[in-house]
Amino acid sequence: MRIGLIAVDKVDEEVLEVVKRGLEREIPGATCHILPMNMRAPRRGYNPYRRQHRSEFFLEQLKTLRDKIGVDRLLGVTSLDLYAPGLNFIFGEAAPWWGVAIISTHRLKPEFYGEKENRGLFLERCVKEAVHEIGHTLGLRHCPNPSCVMHFSNTIWDTDRKGVS
């Protein structure tokens, strides 16, 4: 299975490399390719009152791109703050029927919560959320076990409890 990774706006190259390796390690048979392009954030998805971006518009744009480049799954990675209707924020979202997903690194940084910078923890969180969202594109649902990578993360501490190898 070919998984494409694409930066949405500005994303640290190291994040993409670590996510690539994490997906290949955690998903049997996956080969990941970092696309040599950036996707621009959809303008119509920005909510100036919330200062956040609505995720569904990213998913639509990713679907169009996936159809053009011919990968089995496409994961967008952004540093922008995302939300979905009914939720204050999201770490990521998937559209399984389109084979696409998006993760946001914005709230994965310890500094967002007033903690000191911890690059290792930040990158681990990125991998967990990437595996979780690609899992949804493969038909996996949320798991009731808090240590399962497919458990729903309502808080960053939920993400920290999840396991990956």
Number of C-alpha atoms within 10 A of each C-alpha: 12 15 24 21 25 23 24 23 15 14 17 11 11 10 19 22 14 15 26 22 13 21 22 17 15 14 13 9 11 16 15 22 16 17 15 8 11 15 18 13 19 17 11 10 16 18 13 8 6 13 11 17 22 21 27 20 16 25 23 16 16 25 20 12 16 20 14 9 11 12 18 16 24 31 31 26 27 25 18 19 21 30 24 15 10 6 9 11 20 21 25 24 27 24 19 17 11 18 23 31 30 29 28 25 21 16 20 23 21 17 13 11 10 8 9 10 12 11 12 9 13 18 19 20 24 25 23 23 26 27 24 30 26 27 20 21 23 15 11 13 14 14 12 10 12 16 15 17 25 24 19 18 20 13 13 15 9 14 25 18 15 20 14 16 6
